[in-house]
């Protein structure tokens, strides 16, 4: 689940998160992003701003725009601001926390396999969901050089 992957890096002082993932477009990807946001809300941190940089879905941009607007409104009711920007050139995927942690996942937030059915274990609770093979790299800014 997102909690098992990200929780060790979510600590006191975390107030801002940057998500760069070109594939927050289709319904299941939008749900992945929503689940990530919910995970942040459940943690003991005080996230106030989430920045999303993604690409625009050329086939169903209205659905993507509508879903992200709904997520934005819902987060606002939790006193969290969602800043959404689009890029047609974004490729890499990473999540940055303002406490210095950077998590790069080869598949971005979309590393879960589709469940076997709508009533199978793992459909609702991602702790039971199988994952695609991917690479996760974790860095801290105090160990990186800016070029």
C-alpha positions as CSV (number, residue, x, y, z in Angstrom):
1,X,0.0,0.0,0.0
2,X,1.0,3.6,-0.2
3,X,1.1,3.7,3.6
4,X,3.7,0.9,3.8
5,X,5.9,2.6,1.2
6,X,5.7,6.3,2.2
7,X,5.0,6.3,5.9
8,X,8.7,6.0,7.0
9,X,9.3,9.3,5.2
10,X,6.3,11.2,6.5
11,X,7.4,12.9,9.6
12,X,6.6,16.0,11.7
13,X,7.2,19.1,9.8
14,X,5.9,17.8,6.5
15,X,3.6,20.4,5.1
16,X,4.1,20.3,1.3
17,X,4.2,17.5,-1.2
18,X,5.1,17.5,-4.9
19,X,3.8,14.7,-7.1
20,X,5.2,14.5,-10.6
21,X,3.6,11.7,-12.6
22,X,2.6,12.0,-16.2
23,X,0.0,9.2,-15.8
24,X,-2.7,10.6,-13.5
25,X,-5.2,10.5,-16.3
26,X,-7.4,7.4,-16.5
27,X,-9.9,6.5,-13.8
28,X,-7.8,4.0,-12.0
29,X,-4.8,6.4,-12.0
30,X,-7.0,9.2,-10.6
31,X,-8.1,6.8,-7.9
32,X,-4.5,6.0,-7.2
33,X,-3.8,9.7,-6.7
34,X,-6.8,10.1,-4.5
35,X,-5.7,7.1,-2.3
36,X,-2.2,8.8,-2.0
37,X,-3.9,12.0,-0.9
38,X,-6.0,10.1,1.6
39,X,-2.9,8.4,3.0
40,X,-1.3,11.8,3.6
41,X,-4.5,13.0,5.4
42,X,-4.4,9.9,7.7
43,X,-0.8,10.4,8.7
44,X,0.2,12.6,11.7
45,X,1.8,15.2,9.5
46,X,0.2,18.6,8.7
47,X,0.2,18.6,4.9
48,X,-1.3,21.9,3.7
49,X,-0.4,21.8,0.0
50,X,-0.1,19.1,-2.6
51,X,1.3,20.0,-6.0
52,X,0.5,17.7,-8.9
53,X,2.3,17.9,-12.2
54,X,0.9,15.5,-14.8
55,X,0.1,15.3,-18.5
56,X,-3.3,16.1,-20.0
57,X,-5.3,13.2,-21.3
58,X,-6.0,14.0,-25.0
59,X,-8.8,11.4,-25.3
60,X,-10.8,12.3,-22.3
61,X,-9.5,15.5,-20.8
62,X,-13.0,16.5,-19.6
63,X,-13.1,13.4,-17.4
64,X,-9.6,14.0,-16.0
65,X,-10.3,17.7,-15.4
66,X,-13.6,17.0,-13.7
67,X,-12.1,14.3,-11.4
68,X,-9.1,16.5,-10.4
69,X,-11.5,19.4,-9.7
70,X,-13.5,17.1,-7.4
71,X,-10.4,15.9,-5.6
72,X,-9.3,19.5,-5.3
73,X,-12.7,20.5,-3.7
74,X,-12.6,17.5,-1.4
75,X,-9.1,18.3,-0.2
76,X,-10.1,21.9,0.3
77,X,-12.7,20.7,2.8
78,X,-9.8,19.0,4.7
79,X,-7.9,22.4,4.6
80,X,-5.4,21.1,2.0
81,X,-4.7,23.0,-1.2
82,X,-4.2,21.0,-4.4
83,X,-2.2,22.8,-7.0
84,X,-2.6,21.2,-10.5
85,X,-0.3,21.8,-13.4
86,X,0.0,20.1,-16.7
87,X,3.1,19.4,-18.8
88,X,3.2,17.8,-22.3
89,X,6.9,16.9,-21.9
90,X,7.0,15.3,-18.4
91,X,8.3,11.8,-18.3
92,X,10.0,10.9,-15.0
93,X,8.0,10.2,-11.9
94,X,8.9,11.4,-8.4
95,X,7.4,12.4,-5.2
96,X,9.1,15.1,-3.1
97,X,8.4,16.0,0.5
98,X,9.4,19.4,2.0
99,X,11.2,17.5,4.8
100,X,13.9,16.6,2.2
101,X,12.8,13.1,1.2
102,X,12.5,12.2,-2.6
103,X,10.9,9.0,-3.7
104,X,11.3,7.9,-7.3
105,X,9.1,5.1,-8.4
106,X,9.6,3.7,-11.9
107,X,5.8,3.2,-12.4
108,X,4.8,6.3,-10.4
109,X,1.7,5.8,-8.3
110,X,0.4,3.2,-10.8
111,X,2.2,0.1,-9.4
112,X,-0.7,-2.0,-8.3
113,X,-2.1,-4.9,-10.4
114,X,-5.7,-5.0,-11.3
115,X,-7.7,-7.1,-8.8
116,X,-9.0,-10.5,-9.9
117,X,-12.6,-9.3,-9.4
118,X,-14.7,-6.6,-7.8
119,X,-15.3,-8.9,-4.8
120,X,-11.8,-10.2,-4.4
121,X,-9.5,-9.5,-1.5
122,X,-7.4,-6.4,-2.4
123,X,-10.1,-4.6,-4.3
124,X,-10.7,-2.1,-1.5
125,X,-7.6,-2.6,0.7
126,X,-4.4,-2.1,-1.2
127,X,-2.4,-3.8,1.5
128,X,-3.7,-7.0,-0.1
129,X,-3.2,-5.9,-3.8
130,X,-0.5,-7.5,-5.9
131,X,2.1,-5.1,-7.3
132,X,3.8,-4.8,-10.7
133,X,7.6,-5.1,-10.6
134,X,9.1,-1.6,-10.3
135,X,12.1,0.2,-8.9
136,X,11.8,2.5,-5.9
137,X,14.7,4.9,-5.2
138,X,14.7,6.9,-2.0
139,X,17.0,9.9,-1.5
140,X,17.3,12.8,1.0
141,X,18.4,16.2,-0.2
142,X,21.2,16.3,2.3
143,X,22.8,13.5,0.4
144,X,22.3,14.9,-3.1
145,X,24.1,17.6,-5.2
146,X,22.3,20.1,-7.2
147,X,23.6,20.6,-10.7
